[in-house]
Amino acid sequence: MTTSFGAANTVLLKDPKLQIPSFVHGGLLRPSSNSLALTTATRRRHTHLLSSSSSSSHVIRAVSTPARPGTATETKRSKVEIIKEQSNYIRYPLNEELLTDAPNINEAATQVIKFHGSYQQYNRDDRGARNYSFMLRTKNPCGKVSNRLYLTMDDLADQFGIGTLRLTTRQTFQLHGVLKKDLKTVMSTLIKNMGSTLGACGDLNRNVLAPAAPFTRKDYQFAQQTAENIAALLTPQSGFYYDVWVDGEQVMTAEPPEVVKARNDNSHGTNFPESAEPIYGTQFLPRKFKIAVTVPTDNSVDILTNDIGVVVVTDDEGEPQGFNIYVGGGMGRTHRLETTFPRLGEPLGFVPKEDILYAVKAIVVTQREHGRRDDRKYSRMKYLIDSWGIEKFRSVVEQYYGKKFESFRELPEWEFKSYLGWHEQGDGSLFCGLHVDNGRIKGKMKTTLREIIEKYDLSVRLTPNQNIILCDIRNSWKRPITTALAQAGLLHPRYVDPLNLTAMACPAFPLCPLAITEAERGIPDILKRVRATFEKVGLKYSESVVIRITGCPNGCARPYMAELGLVGDGPNSYQIWLGGNPSQTSLARAFMNKVKLQDLEKVLEPLFYNWKRRRQSKESFGDFTTRMGFEKLQELVDKWEGPVLAPSRYNLKLFADKETYEAVDQLAKLQNKNAHQLAMEVIRNFVASQQNGKGE
């Protein structure tokens, strides 16, 4: 059945008196074990009712059982669910709001535009009238960005944004500062240059992660192809994106036949037959949905933080055989509400390689049918699994999958991989991973990156750690590219402070409406203070901890996996989380609340001091805090009176005369350092520059 939404429907949506009774969405009212059978049977019955209806004014809802008049009780639903239901498949009222002269759009349209990959924002630093703008987030499975798309993004940032590009923790770009009047121009330009923002936000599958490294190894290639296929499978089909931004002109690439086949398959009652959205229906998912694909050992994607984590399993010859699947990860939580929490994914089972799309679809449908839609704080799939338990969840998914999951295959230990520096791709070409502080490409760095990417016709990859990889570099280009990068401050990772290499922060102020305190703007100074604390307690420059900072508890920079996570809980105030590990396989826990920014050293100094003196061989800071226990750590913080430093092994006099010392001390104070710290930094940078000059 094909359904057309015309003027009559627009009137219907606007007039609450004309609304037909809302049907019960699958899974919202049925907590019982019989829900699956009811869902499948009644969906078929409802489809028949819709297709035989003669009324052109009915709004189709992707639902299961219609409410019987006089017998059904009204199901509580969040306001976003009602907005989705009335949106004509994510068009209304955005399509009308874009035509007004106002600089902003209304509340319903702000929810709808998320599905198109955009958030409405305003500058919270400004006083007086709000200066509205829009953030656009791209969709780049595996972080792949063509040469043409990168240059387009670079141009758009200058012409319509704030002159910077932001690399995200999900391998995408964010473009900030786009005015409403320019939205259609920017969106259509993106679409016509191999880009998309469709589904980068909203209650549907977000960008699918995969290792960004462009290795030619079979397992890496297979992981990336699988990620792209999953992204295609779960891409909205109803055309709303192209209707709004390019007047219905669809710019589509050919899909692999296995993707089309898996999407259309309804052997086990997964689809809404003949709906414009066969998998999502009109209600889409209860909340955002995140998927990552990787290979064994490579945890560059934070695999356990996703709703679904997919791991390639190979035979002894490296030939892919199938996939291990984790489910139920997620970072978001709410302060002072213990019923919300971050959660790690747990093993669901193994599937043969030809079944992965069907298994992923079955998991998505289980969340669609049974995830909560009444309270968005509890709508992520992790809460469904926590409520049901993994055994019941597996049983329901298997009914949609049509098979039993095989036993989870044994995997080696996970390891975080950054892919920074120069590496062989495996096909004779090189790639170069570049560290970008907090993913913000700006100034000289932005200009130089564009020049290199344009001159050498390079494609790029974005990493889940907010960094960028230049791909397909000939050996003869390595020296000139290295020189140009160094002149722009893009140094080889050995010359970047180890603390910076693994640190992440969300944008927070001034544009994020959810921010409670600083993150991206605050992290440079916080990292300097951590480095100074390291030096004070005697930790080596080469030592590091994974630090992640967010301006609110939503967890965009995944702070709950950090060894040291700072989560904004008030103005210039942070909740401190401890206990993650460098391989990103352990969940941190809340250690202290309401620690003021100016008091961080009072907490960090005793922790780092005792880590240095009490740690076991090669024990990371996160593992140390877990082993010690929070009660003991709190005691150390409470009783702290300062470090007892042993005499230095090296009797080095950095200052031969008082005048030099005083001059350096004055300069150091401008950077919140002492004379010794500044002198050591200058010497270290000088040595590094000399080594760099030798081509190291």
Disulfide bonds with the S-S distance in Angstrom:
none
